[in-house]
Amino acid sequence: MYAHDPSYNGIEVIDTLPTRTVQKQAFSKLIVTCSTFALYTTSFTKDANKALVSAETSEGDGGAKKRSDFLIRFETNFNHWLRVRLFA
């Protein structure tokens, strides 16, 4: 929409090639980061299934603390690499 357009509402849309390029680069970096960490879903699923089975036994889930620590580190690493790739 431009000023000569009758439906122009006073808000100018910035649609320039450099802006699109920057958006594409940011989106590409986001996809790479998510794809990298998505590779871990199989091991997460196996570990989650083990946790569910062991939680239902009378001994309880002895590995809960270890899994919790691992997930916290995973989230920290994901957030770090997301920031690095998006704002590099």
C-alpha positions as CSV (number, residue, x, y, z in Angstrom):
1,M,0.0,0.0,0.0
2,Y,1.3,3.4,-0.8
3,A,0.2,7.0,-0.2
4,H,-1.6,7.2,-3.6
5,D,-3.6,4.2,-2.8
6,P,-7.2,5.1,-1.6
7,S,-7.1,2.4,1.1
8,Y,-3.8,3.6,2.5
9,N,-4.2,3.9,6.3
10,G,-1.0,5.9,7.1
11,I,1.1,2.9,8.0
12,E,3.9,2.4,5.5
13,V,5.0,-1.1,4.9
14,I,8.7,-1.6,4.6
15,D,9.2,-4.2,1.9
16,T,12.8,-3.9,0.7
17,L,15.2,-6.5,-0.5
18,P,17.7,-6.1,2.3
19,T,14.9,-6.6,4.9
20,R,13.8,-9.8,3.2
21,T,17.4,-11.0,3.0
22,V,17.9,-10.5,6.7
23,Q,14.6,-12.2,7.5
24,K,15.6,-15.2,5.3
25,Q,19.0,-15.4,7.0
26,A,17.4,-15.3,10.4
27,F,14.8,-17.9,9.5
28,S,17.5,-20.2,8.0
29,K,19.5,-19.9,11.2
30,L,16.5,-20.8,13.2
31,I,15.7,-23.8,11.1
32,V,19.4,-25.1,11.4
33,T,19.3,-24.7,15.2
34,C,15.9,-26.5,15.5
35,S,17.0,-29.3,13.1
36,T,20.2,-29.8,15.0
37,F,18.4,-30.3,18.3
38,A,15.6,-32.3,16.7
39,L,18.1,-35.1,16.1
40,Y,17.9,-35.9,19.8
41,T,14.2,-36.8,19.7
42,T,14.8,-40.5,19.3
43,S,17.0,-40.7,22.4
44,F,14.6,-38.5,24.3
45,T,11.7,-40.8,23.4
46,K,13.6,-44.0,24.5
47,D,14.7,-42.3,27.7
48,A,11.1,-41.1,28.5
49,N,9.8,-44.6,27.9
50,K,12.4,-46.1,30.3
51,A,11.4,-43.4,32.9
52,L,7.8,-44.3,32.6
53,V,8.4,-48.0,33.0
54,S,10.8,-47.6,35.9
55,A,8.4,-45.1,37.7
56,E,5.7,-47.8,37.7
57,T,7.9,-50.3,39.4
58,S,8.2,-50.6,43.2
59,E,11.8,-49.4,43.2
60,G,10.8,-46.1,41.7
61,D,12.7,-44.0,39.2
62,G,16.3,-43.8,40.3
63,G,17.5,-41.9,37.2
64,A,15.1,-39.0,37.5
65,K,17.8,-36.6,38.8
66,K,20.2,-37.5,36.0
67,R,17.5,-37.0,33.3
68,S,16.4,-33.7,34.9
69,D,20.0,-32.4,34.8
70,F,20.4,-33.5,31.2
71,L,17.3,-31.8,30.1
72,I,18.3,-28.6,31.9
73,R,21.7,-28.7,30.1
74,F,20.0,-29.4,26.8
75,E,17.7,-26.4,27.2
76,T,20.6,-24.2,28.2
77,N,22.6,-25.3,25.1
78,F,19.6,-24.8,22.8
79,N,18.9,-21.3,24.1
80,H,22.6,-20.5,23.8
81,W,22.9,-21.7,20.2
82,L,19.6,-20.1,19.2
83,R,20.9,-16.7,20.4
84,V,24.3,-17.2,18.8
85,R,22.8,-18.1,15.4
86,L,20.1,-15.5,15.3
87,F,22.2,-12.6,16.5
88,A,25.5,-13.5,14.9
